[in-house]
Amino acid sequence: NVEVIEDGLGLQVAGIALDPVGGQVFVAIALVGTSGRIDVMTLDGADRHVLVPNLDEPRDLAVDSAAGKLYWADADNLVLRRCNLDGTGVQPLLTLTAAIGGIALDSASGHVYWTHPTLGRIRRARLDGTQPESVVLAAGTPLGIALDLVNRHIYWTDHLADQIKRSTFGGSSPEVFVSSDLDTPQLLANYP
């Protein structure tokens, strides 16, 4: 069964993330020609309100429930940002060289991963934005990203090749994981 928990979020939902521990849904809204924002609501869609207003173009979201942090890509300014789950403490973590397609967290090892579609790379840094490094250099055109924390694999969509690919966390052994019956795949999600 499909249940609509919220309707009329805005012109473009650019990211969604769940905090099952806190019982919240975070939604990045990129409004064309005006300020974007991040909204938050309960898991049933109640108590929706603006969490972080006046953002240029928030893209993709990732929640670190244990640390109480929300991460997102600031697409217009090429910055990876984070804040507390209550919307306070907004801070830039890392200035980027190209737009981010998607982000994912490995809180246990203290890393944030992101895709660079125009550079064909997957990168990571410490959760505080330090020690950025490339992990997968020949990723095609990576967009969505998800992490398999148990088996230590990175999965990503190569939306121009109509494929889902994967590699180890260290970036070795990149391979095509799914290559049939896909039409411009863009997003991936983790299932705990």
N, C-alpha and C positions, 0 to 999 in steps of 0.2 A: 504494500500500500504506500502511496505517496501522499504526504501531507504538506501543504503549504504552511510554513510557520511564519513567514513574513512576505509581504507583497509591497511593491512600490519602493524598493531600496534606492533607486536612482538610475541614472542613465547607463552606468557600466559597473558591474561588480567585477573587480579586478583581483580578488583574492578572498579566500575564506579559510578560517582555521578554528578548530575546536579546542576548548580547554575542558575535557571531561571531569577533571579533578574539581575545578571551580564551577562547573556547570554553565559555561558560557560559549557563545559563538561570536567570533570576531569577523567583521566583513570590511574589506577595503573597497571604497567607492571612489572611482576616478570620474569626476564630472567634467566632460569636455567643455573647455572655455571658462570654467570656474574652479574654485578650490575643491579638492578632493577631501576625503575624510576616512576615518576608521570608526565604524559603529560597533557596538557590543549589545548583546541581548542574551537572555537565558536560553537554554536548549529547546524550550518550547516556543520561542519567539516573543515571549513577554519582556517587558521592561527594556525595550530598545531605546538606546540613546547614543549620541555622539560621544565617542571616547577621546579621539584625537582630531580636532578640527583643523581647517586651513592647511591642508597638505597639497603639494603641487600635483603629484600623480602617484599615489601609493599603489604598489603592485605586489601581489602575493604576500602571504603572511605565514608565520610559523610561531608556535607557542612553546615556551619552556615553562611548564606548570611548576616544576620543582623550584626554579629560581624566581618565578613570578615575573617573567619577561615576555614581551611580544616583539617579534622582529618583522621588518618589512623592507622592501626595496622602494626607494624614492626614485622613480624612473626619470623624471625631468632633470633632477640634479645629480644623478649617478652616484647616489649615496645609499649605503646600507645603514638602516636605523633600528633603534629599539627603544622601548619604554617599559615601565612597570605595567602590570595587567590592569591597574586602575587608571591608566592614561597619563600618569605623572612621570617625570624624569625622562622626557624625550631626549635622546642623544644620538649624534652621528657616530657610527662605528668605523666606517671605512669608505673612502672615496674610491670610486671605480673608474675603469677606463672605458667601459661600454655598458650598455643597458643590461639589466638582469632579466632573465626569463622566469626563473622560479627559485625558491629557497627551501631548504630543509635543515633540520637540526639533528645533531647527535649530541645531546646534552651530556650523556654519560662520559664521552671522551672530550667534551668541551669544544665542539666544532659547529660552525654554521657552513653549509654548502650552498653554492648558487651556480646557476647556468649563465653563460654568456653566449646567446644565440649568434650574434654577429662575429664573434671570435672563434666559435666552435670549441669552446672550452668549458670544463667544469672546474670550479675553484673552491677553496675552503679557507677559513681563518679560524682563529680561536674565537670563542663567544664574545670576547671583549674587542674584537676587530684586529687584534695583532696577529702577526705571522701569516699573512695571506700567501697562498701558494696554489699553483695549478696542480690538479689531480689527474684529469683526463684531458689530453691535448688535442686529440682527433675525435671529437664527439659528434661530428656532423653539424647539425643546427639544433643544439639542445634547447629545450624550452621548459617543460615540466620536469620536476625531479622528486624522487622519493627514495628513502633509505630503508634498507632491510637491516635493522640493527642486530638481529640474531645471526644471520648468515653473512653479514658484513659485505653487502653489495649496494652499489649505487645504481638506481634505475632512472632513465630519462627518456623523454620523447624526442625523437628527431622528426620534427613536424614536416620538414620538406622532403624527407625520404620516406615518410609514412611508416615509421618504425618505432619500436620501443627497444632501447639498448640497455646494456648493463655492463658493469665492471666491478672489480673488487674495490674496497675502500681506498686502497693505495693507487688505484687507477690502472692496474695491470689487467690483462686479459679482457679488453673491451670486446663485446660481441653483440650481435643482433639477437634480441630476445623474442620479439614478435615482429613479423614482417608481412602478415596477410590480414586482409579485412580491416585495414585502418585507413582513415581518410583524414589527413592533417591532424594527428594527435597532438594535443597541447598540454594537458594537465595530468598529473598523477597524484594519488593520495595514499598515505600510509593507513593500514588497518592494524590496530594494535593486536 
